[in-house]
Amino acid sequence: MIRVVLADDEPAIRVGVATILTTDPAIEVVAEAGDGSQAVELVRRHRPDIALLDIRMPRLDGLSAAAELAAVVPDVAVIMLTTFDEDEYVAQALAVGASGFLLKAADPRELILGVRAVADGAAFLSPRIAQRVITKLGDGLVRSRTARTRLEQLTSREREVLAFVGRGMSNHQIARSLSLAEGTVKAHVSAILLRLGLNNRVQAAILAYEAGLVNDGK
């Protein structure tokens, strides 16, 4: 069972997201919070697998809550809930260790897929957010060329693995897709992060988008 603490200051959003998540029998919303301070308290109390945090909340915003959780309960993975116009916060959320970014208005299947992926040790970046973030980061064509050049450091197998990382797949899922041992995939991911100077799988996912390894919606 994947245990989730959900935090959003709008009750209607909390109800909607919780209802969507609990349609999956493998997901349980164990507590709900209306602000960041309450979210931190509930996560410390319940020790869920996932803390699903809205970015804009009173008392303590989602980014500050994520940073505090990373310090006190680093084993709890954090997913940020955003609206379509908040993607400028993604870089800040990366810096505080968030493992996923989901749109509140996303397809319900995407919300469930994102929670499942992060619970399985992967990173998940909503495709719409990824595309917007890449655009906001600067000249898309220049960044795409730069990303493709960086990927020249990788073997063909590592590029293949990186493409799956960009789709939010866990090591186990990648191993099944490529008919490899899970330990082999883990070694490939570690090598990718080391060679490219990346800190985590979310940064790797963004680079995969920039380099064109992941098609929007795939």
N, C-alpha and C positions, 0 to 999 in steps of 0.2 A: 504493500500500500504506500502510495506517495502522499505524504502529509504536507499540507500547505497552510501557511498563515497569509491571509489576504488583507492588504491595507489600502484603503482609498477613502477620502473624506466625503465622497458622495454615496449615500446609502443605495441609491438605485444602481450605480455602477457595481458596487459590491455584490448586490443581489444577482445582477445579471452575470457577472463573471463567475461567481460561486455556482450558480445554476448550470452554467455551461460546463465548468470543470467537473462537477459531480455527476454529469451524465456518463462520465467514464468511471466504471466501477473500481478502477485502480487508483483513483484520486479522491482524497478526503480533505475538505477544508476544515481544519481543526479549530481555527479562531479567526475573527475578523476585527480589524482596527480602523478607527476613523482618523488617526493622525500618526505621525512618525514616532512620537514618543511611546504611544500605546503599542505600536507595532514592535518596537524593540523589546518592550516589556513582555509581550505575548510570545515573541520568538524565543526569548531567554527562558520563558516558563515551559513552553511546549516542545522546544527543540525539533521543529519540523524539518523536512527535507528541503523545502523551498519557502523562501519569503518572497511573496509577490507584492511589490511596492509601487504605488503611484508616485510619480515624480513630485507633483505639487500637492503638498499637504500642510496643514497648520501645525504649530508648535515645533515640529521637526520635519523638514522636507524629506523626500525619498532618498535623495543623494546623501544627505547627512546621516539618515537612518542606515543606509547601506554601508557607509564608512564605519559607523559604530558597530554594526553587526559583524563586519569583517574583523574587527578587533576583539570582540568578546565571544562570538560563536562562529569562527571561521569555517566550521564544517557545514554550516547552513548556506546553501546556494541562494543567490539573490537574482530575481528577475525583475526588471523595471517595466512598469506599465506606462505607456505614453499615449498621447494623442498625436495626430499626424503633424501638428505644428511644433512639437517639442523635441524633434530629433537632434537639435543642436546640443542637447544635454548628453548625447550618447558618449562623447569623448570624456566628459566628466564622470559619467557612470563607469566607463572602462577603468578610469584611474582609481576608483574605489572598489574595483573587483567584481562588478556585476557580471553574471554569466549569460544573461539573456535580455532581450528587448522585445516586448510584444505591444502591438497596437490594441487599444481598448475596443476599437471598431473592427478588429480583424475577423476573418472567418472563424467561427467557433472551433473548427478543426485545427486551425493554426494555434489557438490558445492551448488546446490540449496537447498538440504535437510539441509545442515549445516547453511546456511543463514536463512532459515525458522525457524530452531530449536532455534537458538540464539535469533532471533527476538521475539520468543514466550516465552523467558525467560529461555530456557534450556541452557545446555552447549553441545558443539559438538566437539568430538575428532575423526579425521579420523582414522578408524580401523588400517590402515597400520602404521600410526604414533604411535598409542597407543602401538602396539606390539613392535615396534623398541625402543620406550622410555623405556618400561619395561625391555627389554633386556639390554639396555645401563645402566640402574640404578644399575645393579649388577647381582648376581646369581639369575636367574629366578626361580629356584626351591625353594630357600630359601625365596625369596620375596613372592612367591605364598603361601607357607605355612604360612608365617607371616600374609599375607592379610587374609587368611581363618581364622586364629586364631582371628584376630581383628573383623571379622564379627560375631564371636560367641556372641558378645555383643548385636547383633541386634535380633529382633524378626523375625520370618519367613516372615511376611508381609513386614517388613523393608528391608529384603534382596531382596524380590521380587521387591520392589520399586527401590532399588539401581541398580538392573539389568537393569531396564528401563532407569534410569538416565544414565547408561553407554552406552546405545544405542542412547543417544542424544535426548530423549523424554522430552517434557515439562510437567508441572504438569497437564495441561488440557488433554494431550494425555494419560498420565499414568492413570488419573482418568477414562477416557473412557475405556481403556484396562482392568482395574481392577474393573470396575463398582463401583467406589467410588466417593464421593464428592471431588471436587477439593481442598477444604479447608482441607480435611482429608489427601490428598496426600501432600499438603504443610506442614502440621504438621509432617508427616512421614519424609519428606526430612530434615526439621529443626532438628528433633531428630537424624537422621543419622549423619548429620554434627557435631552436638554437641557431641554425644557419641564417634565418631571416631576421634574427634579433627581436623576436616577438615575445611578449610576456604571457599571453594566454590564447585560448582557442577563439575568443571573440575577435581579437585583433587578426588572427589567421583567417577567420571567416570574412572579415572586411577586405583583406588583401585578395582573397579568392574572388570576391565580387569585382574588385578593381581590375583584376587581371583578366576578367571575362571567363573564369572557370565555372561560374554559376549563372545559369539563366534565370531571370526574374520569373518567379512562380513555379520553378522546378524544384 
